């Protein structure tokens, strides 16, 4: 491990320990051990502190620390991972973290939303096709699994995969091979499969709308992402992060008043982090540089 990587790892570890100490109410017991430098660091105004980010995800609440601790264990491996969580919780961020921080970094990462592609085209998208195998197939196409060889394939909304497609995905997991549409030859592939859904796959297995053998192959390790309403203390970090991002994206700087931040902290966020990001984008576009309660969406003000 390089010196830079080791330093980064130790900083993240120390940050987690300090957050846990504050949450458990024992930070004062550790204060004498921190020294003047860290003491000064903790006295910095919250708006000036570094935004806590691990694996590309913002936040240091207890649920997010648990997610990070699980990722610490599974990032180096190649086991299939099933990511569960409500819409907007950041499932693709976890999938990209498993790829970018793992041994397959630098190799292809291909994502496909199983709910966004018509059922008759999904097989071609994933497994490829031979020229002339169907109307419009004017050339051979490798498909995601061949194109991502040695890399990672992320299957979002796996619960929407057609039942007829599921045995073919199961074959990839079991045998490491795919057969393009219109071909009688198989191609060996070496990919890590990461899947995600906001559906209850166990209930779908009981209803016979999802194959149980495929479920167990996908869910070797399950990562459950918490909804934003359960991530106590993370909203101020996310707001600061999005404000900085919007400044780069839109060329407009903005700050948020304590009153507006309090309203954001109270909202239940049914759309989770994605809803918060869109709310901040809207506010930055419409505000005069200071986001006030009157700049927020009506349902949040109410």
C-alpha positions as CSV (number, residue, x, y, z in Angstrom):
1,X,0.0,0.0,0.0
2,X,1.3,3.4,-0.9
3,X,2.0,6.1,1.6
4,X,-0.9,8.2,0.2
5,X,-3.3,5.3,0.3
6,X,-2.3,4.4,3.9
7,X,-2.7,8.0,5.0
8,X,-6.2,8.1,3.4
9,X,-7.2,4.9,5.2
10,X,-6.0,6.1,8.6
11,X,-7.8,9.5,8.2
12,X,-11.1,7.7,7.4
13,X,-10.6,5.3,10.3
14,X,-10.0,8.2,12.7
15,X,-13.0,10.1,11.3
16,X,-15.2,7.1,12.0
17,X,-13.9,6.7,15.5
18,X,-14.4,10.3,16.4
19,X,-18.0,10.2,15.0
20,X,-18.7,7.1,17.1
21,X,-17.3,8.8,20.2
22,X,-19.5,11.8,19.7
23,X,-22.6,9.6,19.2
24,X,-21.9,7.5,22.3
25,X,-21.2,10.6,24.4
26,X,-17.6,9.7,25.3
27,X,-15.8,12.3,23.1
28,X,-14.9,14.4,26.2
29,X,-13.1,11.3,27.6
30,X,-10.9,11.2,24.5
31,X,-10.2,14.9,24.3
32,X,-6.9,14.8,26.3
33,X,-5.5,12.2,23.9
34,X,-6.2,14.3,20.8
35,X,-3.7,17.0,21.2
36,X,-3.9,20.7,20.4
37,X,-4.2,20.1,16.6
38,X,-7.2,17.9,16.7
39,X,-8.7,20.0,19.5
40,X,-8.5,23.0,17.2
41,X,-10.0,21.0,14.4
42,X,-13.1,20.1,16.5
43,X,-13.6,23.8,17.3
44,X,-14.0,24.8,13.7
45,X,-17.4,26.0,12.7
46,X,-19.5,23.2,11.2
47,X,-19.8,25.0,7.8
48,X,-16.0,24.9,7.5
49,X,-15.4,21.2,8.3
50,X,-14.6,18.7,5.7
51,X,-17.6,16.9,4.3
52,X,-17.4,13.2,5.3
53,X,-17.3,11.1,2.2
54,X,-16.6,7.3,2.0
55,X,-16.8,5.2,-1.1
56,X,-18.3,8.2,-2.9
57,X,-21.2,8.5,-0.4
58,X,-21.7,11.5,1.8
59,X,-22.5,11.1,5.5
60,X,-21.3,9.8,8.8
61,X,-24.5,8.7,10.5
62,X,-24.5,5.3,12.2
63,X,-26.4,3.5,9.3
64,X,-23.9,4.9,6.7
65,X,-21.0,3.8,8.9
66,X,-22.4,0.3,8.9
67,X,-22.7,0.3,5.1
68,X,-19.1,1.5,4.8
69,X,-17.9,-1.2,7.3
70,X,-19.6,-3.8,5.2
71,X,-18.1,-2.4,2.0
72,X,-14.7,-2.6,3.6
73,X,-15.1,-6.4,3.8
74,X,-16.6,-7.1,0.4
75,X,-14.8,-4.6,-1.9
76,X,-11.7,-6.8,-2.3
77,X,-13.7,-9.9,-3.2
78,X,-15.5,-10.9,-6.4
79,X,-18.7,-12.3,-4.8
80,X,-22.0,-11.2,-6.3
81,X,-23.7,-8.5,-4.4
82,X,-27.4,-7.6,-4.1
83,X,-28.1,-3.9,-3.2
84,X,-31.5,-3.2,-1.6
85,X,-33.0,0.1,-0.9
86,X,-35.7,2.6,-1.7
87,X,-35.6,4.7,-4.9
88,X,-33.0,7.5,-4.6
89,X,-30.9,6.0,-1.8
90,X,-27.7,5.6,-4.0
91,X,-27.7,2.0,-5.1
92,X,-25.6,2.7,-8.2
93,X,-23.1,4.6,-6.0
94,X,-22.5,1.4,-4.1
95,X,-22.2,-0.6,-7.3
96,X,-19.6,1.8,-8.6
97,X,-17.7,1.8,-5.3
98,X,-17.5,-2.0,-5.4
99,X,-15.9,-1.7,-8.8
100,X,-13.7,1.4,-8.4
101,X,-12.3,0.4,-5.0
102,X,-11.8,-3.3,-5.9
103,X,-9.4,-5.4,-7.9
104,X,-11.4,-4.7,-11.1
105,X,-10.7,-0.9,-11.0
106,X,-9.7,0.3,-14.5
107,X,-11.6,-2.4,-16.2
108,X,-15.1,-1.9,-17.8
109,X,-18.1,-1.0,-15.7
110,X,-21.4,-1.4,-17.6
111,X,-24.8,-0.7,-16.1
112,X,-28.2,-1.7,-17.4
113,X,-31.6,-0.8,-16.0
114,X,-33.7,-3.9,-16.5
115,X,-36.9,-1.9,-16.2
116,X,-35.9,0.6,-18.9
117,X,-35.3,-1.8,-21.8
118,X,-38.1,-3.6,-23.6
119,X,-38.1,-7.3,-22.7
120,X,-37.4,-8.4,-26.3
121,X,-34.3,-6.2,-26.5
122,X,-32.9,-6.9,-23.0
123,X,-31.4,-10.2,-24.0
124,X,-29.6,-8.6,-26.9
125,X,-28.3,-5.8,-24.7
126,X,-26.9,-8.2,-22.1
127,X,-25.8,-11.2,-24.1
128,X,-25.3,-9.8,-27.6
129,X,-26.6,-11.0,-30.9
130,X,-25.5,-12.3,-34.3
131,X,-26.1,-10.4,-37.5
132,X,-29.5,-11.3,-39.0
133,X,-30.8,-12.9,-35.8
134,X,-33.8,-10.5,-35.8
135,X,-35.1,-7.5,-37.7
136,X,-32.6,-4.6,-37.3
137,X,-29.6,-6.9,-36.4
138,X,-27.4,-5.6,-39.2
139,X,-24.1,-6.5,-37.4
140,X,-22.8,-8.8,-34.7
141,X,-23.0,-7.1,-31.2
142,X,-21.1,-8.4,-28.2
143,X,-23.5,-7.4,-25.4
144,X,-22.6,-6.1,-22.0
145,X,-21.2,-9.3,-20.5
146,X,-18.7,-9.7,-23.2
147,X,-17.8,-6.0,-23.4
148,X,-17.3,-5.9,-19.6
149,X,-15.0,-9.0,-19.5
150,X,-12.7,-8.7,-16.5
151,X,-14.9,-5.9,-15.2
152,X,-18.3,-5.4,-13.6
153,X,-21.9,-5.6,-14.8
154,X,-24.4,-3.7,-12.7
155,X,-28.0,-4.8,-13.2
156,X,-30.3,-2.2,-11.8
157,X,-34.0,-2.9,-11.1
158,X,-33.2,-6.7,-11.3
159,X,-36.8,-7.4,-10.0
160,X,-38.1,-6.2,-13.3
161,X,-36.1,-8.7,-15.3
162,X,-38.5,-10.9,-17.4
163,X,-38.9,-14.4,-16.0
164,X,-37.8,-15.9,-19.3
165,X,-34.5,-14.0,-19.1
166,X,-33.7,-15.2,-15.6
167,X,-32.4,-18.7,-16.5
168,X,-29.9,-17.1,-18.9
169,X,-28.5,-14.8,-16.2
170,X,-28.4,-17.8,-13.9
171,X,-26.2,-19.6,-16.4
172,X,-23.7,-16.6,-16.4
173,X,-23.5,-16.9,-12.7
174,X,-23.1,-20.7,-12.6
175,X,-21.0,-21.3,-15.7
176,X,-19.4,-18.0,-16.5
177,X,-20.6,-18.1,-20.1
178,X,-23.1,-16.4,-22.4
179,X,-24.7,-17.3,-25.7
180,X,-25.6,-14.4,-28.1
181,X,-29.1,-14.3,-29.6
182,X,-29.0,-16.2,-32.9
183,X,-25.8,-18.1,-32.1
184,X,-25.2,-21.7,-31.0
185,X,-21.8,-20.9,-29.6
186,X,-21.1,-19.8,-26.0
187,X,-18.5,-17.3,-24.9
188,X,-16.6,-17.5,-21.6
189,X,-16.7,-14.3,-19.6
190,X,-15.2,-13.1,-16.3
191,X,-17.4,-10.5,-14.8
192,X,-18.5,-9.5,-11.3
193,X,-22.2,-9.1,-11.1
194,X,-23.8,-6.5,-8.9
195,X,-27.6,-6.2,-8.9
196,X,-30.0,-3.8,-7.2
197,X,-33.7,-3.4,-6.6
198,X,-36.3,-1.6,-4.5
199,X,-38.6,-4.7,-4.6
200,X,-39.0,-7.5,-2.2
201,X,-37.4,-10.4,-4.1
202,X,-38.2,-12.9,-1.4
203,X,-41.9,-12.2,-1.8
204,X,-41.5,-12.4,-5.5
205,X,-39.9,-15.8,-5.2
206,X,-42.9,-17.0,-3.2
207,X,-45.2,-15.5,-5.9
208,X,-43.2,-17.4,-8.5
209,X,-42.4,-14.1,-10.3
210,X,-38.6,-14.3,-9.5
211,X,-36.5,-17.5,-9.6
212,X,-35.4,-18.5,-6.1
213,X,-32.2,-20.1,-7.4
214,X,-31.3,-16.9,-9.1
215,X,-32.1,-14.9,-6.0
216,X,-29.7,-17.0,-3.9
217,X,-27.0,-16.7,-6.5
218,X,-27.3,-12.9,-6.6
219,X,-27.6,-12.4,-2.8
220,X,-24.4,-13.9,-1.7
221,X,-23.9,-10.6,0.1
222,X,-26.7,-8.2,0.6
223,X,-26.2,-4.4,1.2
224,X,-29.2,-2.7,2.6
225,X,-29.2,1.1,2.1
226,X,-31.0,3.2,4.7
227,X,-33.6,5.8,3.6
228,X,-32.6,9.4,4.2
229,X,-35.1,9.8,6.9
230,X,-33.2,7.3,9.0
231,X,-29.8,8.9,8.5
232,X,-29.8,11.3,11.4
233,X,-27.3,14.2,11.0
234,X,-26.4,13.5,7.4
235,X,-28.7,16.1,5.8
236,X,-26.4,19.1,6.6
237,X,-23.4,17.3,5.1
238,X,-25.4,16.4,2.0
239,X,-26.7,20.0,1.6
240,X,-23.2,21.4,1.8
241,X,-22.0,18.8,-0.7
242,X,-24.7,19.6,-3.2
243,X,-24.2,23.3,-2.8
244,X,-20.6,22.9,-3.8
245,X,-21.6,20.6,-6.7
246,X,-24.2,23.1,-7.9
247,X,-21.7,25.9,-7.8
248,X,-19.4,24.0,-10.2
249,X,-22.3,22.8,-12.3
250,X,-24.3,26.0,-12.6
251,X,-21.6,28.7,-12.0
252,X,-23.7,30.1,-9.1
253,X,-22.7,30.1,-5.5
254,X,-25.3,29.9,-2.7
255,X,-25.5,29.4,1.0
256,X,-28.4,28.2,3.1
257,X,-29.9,29.9,6.1
258,X,-30.3,28.0,9.4
259,X,-34.1,28.3,9.1
260,X,-34.1,26.7,5.7
261,X,-31.7,24.0,6.8
262,X,-34.0,23.2,9.8
263,X,-36.9,22.7,7.4
264,X,-34.9,20.4,5.2
265,X,-33.9,18.4,8.2
266,X,-37.5,17.9,9.3
267,X,-38.8,16.7,5.9
268,X,-39.3,13.0,5.4
269,X,-37.7,12.8,1.9
270,X,-39.8,10.1,0.3
271,X,-37.5,10.4,-2.8
272,X,-34.4,10.2,-0.5
273,X,-31.0,11.6,-1.5
274,X,-32.1,12.2,-5.2
275,X,-35.0,14.3,-4.0
276,X,-32.8,16.4,-1.8
277,X,-30.3,16.9,-4.6
278,X,-33.1,18.1,-6.9
279,X,-34.4,20.4,-4.2
280,X,-31.0,22.0,-3.8
281,X,-30.6,22.4,-7.5
282,X,-33.9,24.1,-7.8
283,X,-33.1,26.4,-4.8
284,X,-29.7,27.4,-6.2
285,X,-31.3,28.3,-9.6
286,X,-34.1,30.4,-8.0
287,X,-32.5,32.0,-5.0
288,X,-30.7,35.3,-4.8
289,X,-27.6,33.6,-3.3
290,X,-29.1,32.9,0.2
291,X,-31.5,30.0,0.3
292,X,-34.3,31.0,2.7
293,X,-37.5,29.1,3.8
294,X,-39.5,30.9,1.1
295,X,-37.2,29.4,-1.6
296,X,-38.1,25.8,-0.6
297,X,-40.8,23.8,-2.2
298,X,-44.3,24.3,-0.7
299,X,-44.6,20.8,0.8
300,X,-41.3,21.3,2.6
301,X,-42.2,24.7,3.9
302,X,-45.6,23.4,5.0
